[in-house]
Structure formats: C-alpha cells, structure tokens
Amino acid sequence: MLRVAENNVRIEGVLSEIDLDYGSFQKDGKTVECIRGLIKILVHQSINGIPSDNEIPVHMFASKFKNDGGMNPAFESIERIKNEYRSIAAVGGEADADRVRITNAQISMNEYYNQNQQLISFPRISSSFATRIKKDDCKPEATFTVEMVVANQGYKVDAEGNEVEPKVYEIKGIIPRFGGKVDVVNFVCSNENVINAVSNYWAEYDTVKASGRLNFTSKTETFTEEVDFGEPIERQRTISVSDLVITGGSQTPLEGEFAYDLSEVQAALTDRKNRLEAQKERDLERARSHKAPAPANTTTQGSLDLGF
C-alpha cells in the first residue's frame, strides 16, 4: 500500500470566525457524539514579496471519545475554541481577537459534481487542534510542505488554449493519503525563479517535495453584459481564490524507498476515478430530488393579473 505522504500546513494569525457545533453520527449501529465545523483565521503575510491578506477556512472535526472510551483530546481542543476563544466577528475587531497557531493541518480536496455534471474541485484545510498564543508571539503565516508525484505541468491557458496573463505556471500533483487513497491537487507558481526550477528539474512521474503558501482570498471583477438595445450593463462579481502557491522545494527528485511506485499510484488513481463516478451519481440524484417543480401558469392570454 502507498505510504502516506508528508502533508503539513502551518497557520498563525488572528481568529476571524468560529462556526463550530456539536453533532452525532451512526457507526457500527452506535451513536457517536462529535464536534465539527470550521474556523477562519486572518493571516497578513507576503507571497513572493507581495503583501496579502488571507482568510483561511480550517475545517475541524473530532469524536467525543477515543476507541478505548477515554475523552478525545482533539474534542476538548475544539470545544475550547468554541466556548472560550474570541473571534473578530464576536469582539468587533482584530485588536481584541485571539491569535492562534495550527501546526498539524493537512491539505485535502473537496470534490463534487454540479447540476451541469461538471466536477468542482478545490483545496480544503483540515485540523483537529489549534492553540491560543500571545499577540507578541504571533508570526503570521499560512504555509505548507508536501510530498507528491508530478502528474503534469505547464503554463495556465484559457478556454481557447491561449496562455493567460499574467503568466501562471501550474503543477498537478498526486498526494497519497491514508488508506491507499490519493488526492489530485493543483499547485501554482508565479515567481520566475521558481518556475524555472520546477520546469527544469521536475518531470512527469517524479516524486518531489514542495513548500509554499496558502493564498486564500477573494477578488472583485468588473464585466460588461451586452443587451439587445441601449447601453451595455456594467456588473461586478466576486471570485474566491484558493491557490496553493509553490515557493520552493527539492531540486532533485526523491529516489529509492522515498519515491512512489508508479503501479501503486496508478491503482490508487483508478480507485479515485471509480469513487468520483459513484460521487457523480449521488450528486446528480440529489440534484434531481431537490429540483423545484415549475410554477403553475395561471394567467391566460389577454388577461394579465396586475395585482391591483
């Protein structure tokens, strides 16, 4: 079975929001109590020398008891966040909000199909522990270190196949997880020196180590909507960005016992494909079951109900 890849995220910043709640689920015919939800951490950091304000959503989950019946430390940690920590949303500003540190979060992929049968895939950060730290001890960062198998790489292109501006270099990496499963994760490079190193030293199927920063922000774009007659309408839309920006890594691919066996990787990818097909069927069935019926047409021609 594939060994679990190094996959570590470290976050330090200001606690922005807390959305945690108690819950339960069924396992082996028994009810398991748990706590789950997410917190958001505001991180003021520089990415490739450019100041950036990032609000990182961190998904949290823990069952109340361990398998031996003892209290789960992860549950107690998340419960303290819920009941004792102060967020920006609760106190009204950064000054009085708690600073927190997470050292053992992981990157995974949240994947589902929309009603148009398109696969929606974006990175998700998960952890079961967060520590409150002193304001003076907080060194804001949202960084990651991962091992992965390079699936492919190249400059990002638009729907017509043209390179986008400003240029962005993309690396699709395969990250082995627990249970022999893999995630296919998209990374980006924007620094020219990093792009040159990655494109020259990393090749398809190499096992490599990468480090970088989380760029989780939002941006507003203005676009023009044409109309049948008259002036076009100018509109705005907010686009969420969740980029994993590579800023460094191993120049030489990992070898020997540290390199992943490609036949095992391919088997895991086949299993992932089968799971996504099953996921697609579930998502489409859920969409069909929730589709609202069309409203009845009660208005006849020449008889408009104007409501007065």
N, C-alpha and C positions, 0 to 999 in steps of 0.2 A: 504494500500500500504506500502511496505517496506520503513522504514526510511532510509535516505541517511547516509552511514557510514562515520565516520571520515576518511579522506584520505588526508593527508597533506605531501607535500615534501618541504624541505628547502634546498636551494643550495647557497653557496657562493664560488666564485672562480674567475678565470681570463677569460674574454670573449675571446673565441678562434676563432669562426667563426660567421658570420652573413649572413644568406640566407633568406631574407625577401623580399616580393614583394606585390604590390597592385593587387587586383583582384576584381571579382564580381560574383554573382550567382543569380539565379532566385528564388524568394519566393513569393507565392500567386500572381503570374503574374507580380511581380515588380522586377526590378534590384536592388540588394543590393550591395553596394560598401563595400570592406573589405580589410584587410591587413593580410597576412598569410605567413607561412614558418617556419623556425627553426633557433635557435641559438645554439652554442655549448659552454659549459663552462668547462674549465680545472680546476679540483679540485685535489689538493695534500692533501690526507688525509690518516689516518691509519684505517684499517679494521681488527678488532681483533688483534690489536697491530702490524700489518704488513703494512709498508708504501705502498701506492698505488696511481698511477697517473690515474685519471678517467676523461674522456672527455664525459660530459653528454649532449646529444642532447635534447633540450627543444622545443617542438612544440608550436607555437604561432598562435593565430587567434583572430580577433575582427572585427565586422562590424563597419562601419564608424559612423553610427548614432544609438542612442537608439530608443526605440519604441515611445517615446514622441517627436522625431525629434531633440533632442539635441545631441551635439557631444559626442561620446562614449569615456570616459577616458581611457579605455583599448586600443582603437585605437591610441590615442595620445601617450600612453606609448610605444607601439610597434613601432610607427612611429619615436619616438625619438631615439630608439635603431638603427633603420635602417639608420637614417640621421646624428646622432650625435656621437654615441658610436664608440670606436676604438677597433678593434679585433686584436688578434695575427696575423691572416692572412693578415690584412691590414697594420700593422705597422712593421711586421717582427720579433717580439719577445715579450716575456712576460713583459719586463720592462716597455714599454710604452703603453701596452694594458690596457683597463679599467677593474676594479674589479666590479663585480655585485653581487647583492643579490636578491634571489627569495624566498618569504616566503609562497606563496599560490599555489604552483604547485600541481598536482594530478597524481596518477598512474592510467593508463587505459591499456587496452590490444589492440594491433594491431594484427588482425587475418585475414587470407586469405588462400585460397587453391592454391597450386602449380599445375603444369600440371600433376603430379602423383597423384592428388586428396588427397594429404597429407595436414593436417591443420598446417599452420605455425602460431605460436603464440609467441609474445614476448612483454614485458612491454614497455609502451610509457609514457613519462613525458610531461605534457601539462601545460601551464600557459599563462596568458594574461598580466602579469606585471613583470617588472624587474627594479631594482633601481641601479644606479651607486653609488658606495661608494668609500671612500678614501682607498688607499692601506694599510695604517696602521690599518684601521678598519676591514679589511677582515680577517675573521676567517674561513679558508677553510673547507667546509663540504658539503656532499650530503646525507642527512638523510631523513627518512620517519617515520610517525606514522599512523597506520591504525587500523580500526576495521574490523573483518572478522569472518566468520563462517568456522570452520575447516572442510574440506571435507575429507581429508585423509593425512597420514604422514608416513614416513619411510625412510630408507636409499636408496640412489640412486643406481640403478642397471643397468647393461649393457644389450645388446640385448639378452644375454644368461641367464639373471636373476642373474648374479653374482654382488655382491657389488663392486662398483668402488673404486679405490684407488687414492688419499687419500679419506677417507670416507666423504660423504656429506649427510646430513640429509635434506630431502625435506618436505615441508608442502604445500599442495594445499589449498588455501583459497578462499572463496567466498565473494566478496566485493560488497554490494548493492550500486547502483548509482542512479542518478536522473531518474525519470520516471518509477520506479519499475524494472529497469534492473539490472543485476548483471554481474560482471566480475569474471572469474575463474583465479586466479593468483598464480603463482608458487614462493614460497619463499624457501630459503636455510639457513641452519645453518652449521657452520664449527667449532665453538668453543664448546669444550666438555661440559663445564658447561651449556651452552645454550641448547645444545642437550638434556642433562639430564633433565633440567627443562621442556622443551617442551614435551618430550616423557612421562614424569611422570605426568604432571599437565594438559596437553591439551588432550582432547578426541574428537573423531568424533562428529560433530554437535554442539560443544561448540562455543559460541560467545566469542572471545578473543580480546585483544588489543596487538599489536606488534609494536616494534620500531626497526630501523636498518639503514643500509647504502646502498646506491646505488653503486654497483660495475660494472661500465660500462667501460670495457677495451677491448683490443684485444691481442691475443697471437699467436705466430707462432709455428706450429708443423711440425716436420720432419717425413716423412714416406717413406717407400720403395715400389716401384712399380715393380713387377716382370715382366719379359719379356720372350718371347718364347725361346730365346737363348742369351747367353752372360751375362754380369754383370747386376744385377738389377739397376734400376734408383732411385736415391735418390731425392725426391721432398719436397717442403715446401708448406704449406698452412696457411693462416691467418684466425683465428677463432674469431668472435666477441663474447664477453661475456656481458650479460646484466642481472646480478644477483641482486636480492633483498635479502640482507643478514640480517637476523634477529639477533640482538644483545641483545635484551631484550624484556620485555612485561609483561602482567598481569599473575600472578601465578594462581589466582582464576578466573574462567570463569565469564563473566558478566551475571547477572541474572535480573529477573523481566522485567521492561519496556526496559532495555538496551539489553536484549537478543532477538535475532531474532526468529520469529515464523517459525518453520521448514516447515509448509504447504505453507507459503508465499514464502519461499526460494525455495521450490521445484517447485512452479508455475513459478517463475522467471527463474529457470533453464530450464524448459520446453520451455518457450518462447525463451530463448537463443538458445536452440537446434534448434528450428524452424527457427530462424534468420540465424543460421550458415548453415542450409540446403539450404536456399534461397541464401545465400552468395556463397555457393559452386556452385550452378547452374550458377550464374552470372560470377564467376571466370572462370569456365570451358568454358562457352560460349565465354568469352572474349579471352581465350587462343586459342580456335578453330578459331575465326575470325582473329586472328593475326598470325596464323601459316603460315609460308612462303611456297610457292609451291616448290616442289622438282625441282632442276635444270635439264634442258633437257640434255639427254645423246646424244651428237653429235659425239662421237667417235666410230668408228666401229672396230671390232676385227682385229688386224694386221695393223692398220692404226692409230698410235699414233701421235697426233699433238704436237710436241715438242716445238713449238713456235719459231723455227729458222730454 
